[in-house]
Amino acid sequence: MNAIEFLLAGTLAASLPLLLAALGEMVVEKTGLVNLGLEGMMAIGAAIAFITVYHSGAHSLGFVAAAVSATMLSMIFAFLVVVVRANEVATGLAVGVLGLGLSALFGKSYESLTVTGLPELGLPGLSNLPVVGHTLFTQDIVVWLAIVGTTALWYVLNRTKLGLIITAVGENPTAATAIGYPVTEIRCAAVAFGGAMCGLAGAYASTVYTPLWADGMIAGRGWIALALVVFGTWHTGRVAFGALLFGVVSLGELTAQAIGVAIPSQALSSLPYIMTIVILVVISGRRRGSPLRYP
């Protein structure tokens, strides 16, 4: 497999944890909240999923357990911010740190252990195409489900009454309450959805993308996902494009090594984070020139 084929084969899988977490946070932010605990929720989801798959051998159970555990963690944020009215920045950071701590605690005895990943499925007809067939169109089932789910989320947010309600709650909660929409319940549901998506993202990272457990394996993906929401200007398609872009960049180190580029591995590993900073700076400049619509 040459460098181009490697890049095509790995981009969707590399971008999937970022995509799932970013889409979940996008829904949260559309209701007018910002949850900074993505890193911790992804970490707890990764740990619980790995432990579940290691003992049961069932990836489906692992993904369900990850979604439930991350949702429970997100409900702490929802209770403190939506119900108690605590500061959302401090609460999000606290929830994130809690998730990281719990993942390290639960996963301590599983360090360096591995599980079996998922088999790849090719799309009929497309998987037989030269070059791109066995790379781009041959992925595991989670990737294909994520593509379908992303399309469904776009439809819900842009073409249904529920999407209009979510937007109304974020833009003007007072008016939404006045016309009878339960703002508190909607925001709690959105936070729960965001937590579940982070749990699924962590589960994919620890049981499929790199099917092993190591403390700190999320490695800043939660913060990148948070930046992706802003990069995508709270639009599903743009967020998905941003996740793919970061997936390509995250594979830069291995691709560069494959083609013999003499660049220090540390510099290549830092590319996704440098790119995050650059994008945030550019977006900040755009907002000063012409206000960016939020959410």
Secondary structure as UniProt FT lines:
FT   HELIX           3..30
FT   TURN            31..32
FT   HELIX           38..56
FT   HELIX           59..78
FT   HELIX           79..83
FT   HELIX           88..107
FT   HELIX           108..110
FT   TURN            111..112
FT   STRAND          120..122
FT   TURN            124..125
FT   HELIX           126..128
FT   TURN            130..137
FT   STRAND          138..140
FT   HELIX           141..159
FT   HELIX           161..171
FT   HELIX           173..178
FT   TURN            179..180
FT   HELIX           183..204
FT   HELIX           205..209
FT   TURN            215..220
FT   HELIX           221..231
FT   TURN            232..234
FT   HELIX           236..250
FT   HELIX           252..258
FT   TURN            259..260
FT   HELIX           265..269
FT   HELIX           271..289
//
